[in-house]
Amino acid sequence: MNLSELITEERNLDTLDIDTLDTKTMLKKINDHDKTVPFAVEPPMFWVL
């Protein structure tokens, strides 16, 4: 398996600046991204079950 081919191993363009942000902005950015996970997981979940 080539990890560079996995989309989970790609850089997130929305967080390229995360190391320059203040804590509150950084946490909001992380939290906003975390909210997208259920929508990404739901469709393939039915292929697995």
DSSP file (Angstrom, degrees, kcal/mol; ACC not computed):
  #  RESIDUE AA STRUCTURE BP1 BP2  ACC     N-H-->O    O-->H-N    N-H-->O    O-->H-N    TCO  KAPPA ALPHA  PHI   PSI    X-CA   Y-CA   Z-CA
    1    1 A M              0   0    0      0, 0.0     2,-0.8     0, 0.0     3,-0.1   0.000 360.0 360.0 360.0 131.3    0.0    0.0    0.0
    2    2 A N    >   -     0   0    0      1,-0.2     3,-1.9     2,-0.0     4,-0.3  -0.860 360.0-161.0 -99.3 109.0    1.4    3.4   -1.0
    3    3 A L  G >  S+     0   0    0     -2,-0.8     3,-1.4     1,-0.3     6,-0.3   0.780  86.6  67.3 -62.6 -27.4    0.4    5.9    1.7
    4    4 A S  G 3  S+     0   0    0      1,-0.3    -1,-0.3    -3,-0.1    -2,-0.0   0.680  95.8  57.7 -68.1 -14.5    0.9    8.8   -0.6
    5    5 A E  G <  S+     0   0    0     -3,-1.9     2,-0.4     5,-0.0    -1,-0.3   0.564  85.4  96.2 -89.6  -9.8   -2.0    7.7   -2.7
    6    6 A L    X   -     0   0    0     -3,-1.4     3,-1.4    -4,-0.3     4,-0.1  -0.653  69.5-144.4 -83.6 133.8   -4.5    7.8    0.3
    7    7 A I  G >  S+     0   0    0     -2,-0.4     3,-1.3     1,-0.3    -1,-0.1   0.766  99.2  66.5 -68.2 -22.2   -6.5   11.0    0.5
    8    8 A T  G 3  S+     0   0    0      1,-0.3    -1,-0.3    -5,-0.0    -4,-0.1   0.688  98.8  53.3 -70.1 -15.6   -6.3   10.8    4.3
    9    9 A E  G <  S+     0   0    0     -3,-1.4    -1,-0.3    -6,-0.3    -2,-0.2   0.343  87.4 106.5-100.1   5.3   -2.5   11.4    4.0
   10   10 A E  S <  S-     0   0    0     -3,-1.3     2,-0.2    -4,-0.1    -5,-0.0  -0.479  80.6 -99.3 -81.4 155.5   -2.9   14.6    1.9
   11   11 A R        -     0   0    0     -2,-0.1     2,-0.8     1,-0.1    -1,-0.1  -0.509  33.1-125.8 -69.4 140.4   -2.3   18.0    3.3
   12   12 A N    >   -     0   0    0     -2,-0.2     3,-1.9     1,-0.2     4,-0.2  -0.819  13.8-156.0 -89.8 111.8   -5.4   19.8    4.3
   13   13 A L  G >  S+     0   0    0     -2,-0.8     3,-0.7     1,-0.3     4,-0.2   0.751  90.9  62.2 -62.0 -23.7   -5.3   23.1    2.5
   14   14 A D  G 3  S+     0   0    0      1,-0.2    -1,-0.3     2,-0.1     3,-0.1   0.652 109.3  40.3 -75.4 -14.5   -7.6   24.7    5.1
   15   15 A T  G X  S+     0   0    0     -3,-1.9     3,-1.6     1,-0.1     4,-0.2   0.156  74.2 111.4-122.3  20.0   -5.1   24.1    7.9
   16   16 A L  T <  S+     0   0    0     -3,-0.7     3,-0.3     1,-0.3    -1,-0.1   0.803  87.2  44.6 -61.7 -27.0   -1.8   25.0    6.2
   17   17 A D  T >  S+     0   0    0     -4,-0.2     3,-2.4     1,-0.2     4,-0.5   0.257  78.0 113.9 -98.6  11.9   -1.6   28.0    8.5
   18   18 A I  G X  S+     0   0    0     -3,-1.6     3,-0.9     1,-0.3    -1,-0.2   0.797  70.9  58.4 -59.8 -30.5   -2.6   26.2   11.7
   19   19 A D  G 3  S+     0   0    0     -3,-0.3    -1,-0.3    -4,-0.2    -2,-0.1   0.564 106.1  50.1 -77.0  -5.7    0.8   26.6   13.4
   20   20 A T  G <  S+     0   0    0     -3,-2.4    -1,-0.2     2,-0.1    -2,-0.2   0.447  91.8  99.5-106.7  -2.5    0.5   30.4   13.0
   21   21 A L  S <  S-     0   0    0     -3,-0.9     2,-0.1    -4,-0.5    -3,-0.0  -0.467  77.0-109.7 -87.0 154.2   -3.0   30.8   14.5
   22   22 A D     >  -     0   0    0     -2,-0.1     4,-2.6     1,-0.1     5,-0.2  -0.400  41.4-101.8 -72.0 162.5   -4.0   31.8   18.0
   23   23 A T  H  > S+     0   0    0      1,-0.2     4,-2.7     2,-0.2     5,-0.2   0.881 119.0  50.6 -57.4 -45.9   -5.4   29.0   20.1
   24   24 A K  H  > S+     0   0    0      1,-0.2     4,-2.0     2,-0.2    -1,-0.2   0.924 114.1  44.0 -61.8 -45.4   -9.1   30.0   19.8
   25   25 A T  H  > S+     0   0    0      2,-0.2     4,-2.3     1,-0.2    -1,-0.2   0.894 113.3  52.0 -66.7 -40.0   -8.9   30.3   16.0
   26   26 A M  H  X S+     0   0    0     -4,-2.6     4,-2.4     1,-0.2    -2,-0.2   0.934 110.7  47.1 -62.1 -46.8   -7.0   27.0   15.7
   27   27 A L  H  X S+     0   0    0     -4,-2.7     4,-2.7     1,-0.2    -1,-0.2   0.869 111.1  51.8 -65.5 -36.5   -9.5   25.1   17.9
   28   28 A K  H  X S+     0   0    0     -4,-2.0     4,-2.7    -5,-0.2    -1,-0.2   0.913 110.1  49.4 -64.5 -41.5  -12.4   26.6   15.8
   29   29 A K  H  X S+     0   0    0     -4,-2.3     4,-1.9     2,-0.2    -2,-0.2   0.917 113.5  45.7 -64.0 -43.3  -10.7   25.5   12.6
   30   30 A I  H  X S+     0   0    0     -4,-2.4     4,-2.5     2,-0.2    -2,-0.2   0.926 114.1  48.7 -64.7 -45.1  -10.2   22.0   14.0
   31   31 A N  H  X S+     0   0    0     -4,-2.7     4,-1.4     1,-0.2    -2,-0.2   0.902 109.3  52.4 -63.9 -41.5  -13.7   21.8   15.3
   32   32 A D  H  < S+     0   0    0     -4,-2.7     4,-0.4     1,-0.2    -1,-0.2   0.904 111.9  46.4 -61.6 -40.7  -15.2   23.0   12.0
   33   33 A H  H >< S+     0   0    0     -4,-1.9     3,-1.7     1,-0.2     4,-0.4   0.904 107.0  57.4 -68.5 -40.1  -13.3   20.3   10.2
   34   34 A D  H >< S+     0   0    0     -4,-2.5     3,-1.2     1,-0.3    -1,-0.2   0.807  96.3  65.2 -60.5 -28.9  -14.3   17.6   12.7
   35   35 A K  T 3< S+     0   0    0     -4,-1.4     4,-0.4     1,-0.2    -1,-0.3   0.717  94.8  59.8 -66.2 -19.9  -18.0   18.4   11.9
   36   36 A T  T <> S+     0   0    0     -3,-1.7     4,-1.4    -4,-0.4    -1,-0.2   0.634  83.5  83.6 -83.3 -13.5  -17.5   17.1    8.4
   37   37 A V  H X> S+     0   0    0     -3,-1.2     4,-2.2    -4,-0.4     3,-0.6   0.917  84.7  52.3 -61.5 -49.3  -16.5   13.6    9.4
   38   38 A P  H 3> S+     0   0    0      0, 0.0     4,-2.1     0, 0.0    -1,-0.2   0.876 109.5  51.2 -57.4 -35.8  -19.9   12.0    9.9
   39   39 A F  H 34 S+     0   0    0     -4,-0.4    -2,-0.2    -3,-0.2    -3,-0.1   0.824 112.2  46.7 -69.6 -30.3  -21.0   13.2    6.4
   40   40 A A  H << S+     0   0    0     -4,-1.4    -1,-0.2    -3,-0.6    -3,-0.1   0.817 115.9  44.7 -78.5 -31.5  -17.8   11.6    4.9
   41   41 A V  H  X S+     0   0    0     -4,-2.2     4,-1.5    -5,-0.2    -2,-0.2   0.806  98.1  71.9 -83.8 -31.4  -18.2    8.3    6.8
   42   42 A E  H  X S+     0   0    0     -4,-2.1     4,-0.8    -5,-0.3     3,-0.3   0.912  93.4  50.0 -58.3 -51.5  -21.9    7.7    6.3
   43   43 A P  H >4 S+     0   0    0      0, 0.0     3,-0.9     0, 0.0     4,-0.4   0.938 115.6  40.2 -58.6 -50.0  -22.0    6.8    2.6
   44   44 A P  H >> S+     0   0    0      0, 0.0     4,-1.2     0, 0.0     3,-0.9   0.730  99.5  77.4 -72.2 -16.8  -19.2    4.1    2.6
   45   45 A M  H 3X S+     0   0    0     -4,-1.5     4,-1.8    -3,-0.3     3,-0.3   0.869  91.0  54.4 -57.3 -36.3  -20.5    2.8    6.0
   46   46 A F  H << S+     0   0    0     -3,-0.9    -1,-0.3    -4,-0.8    -4,-0.1   0.736 102.5  56.6 -73.5 -21.9  -23.3    1.0    4.1
   47   47 A W  H <4 S+     0   0    0     -3,-0.9    -1,-0.2    -4,-0.4    -2,-0.2   0.809 110.3  45.6 -74.5 -29.1  -20.9   -0.7    1.8
   48   48 A V  H  <        0   0    0     -4,-1.2    -2,-0.2    -3,-0.3    -1,-0.2   0.859 360.0 360.0 -82.2 -37.5  -19.1   -2.2    4.8
   49   49 A L     <        0   0    0     -4,-1.8    -1,-0.2     0, 0.0    -2,-0.1   0.481 360.0 360.0 -79.5 360.0  -22.1   -3.4    6.8
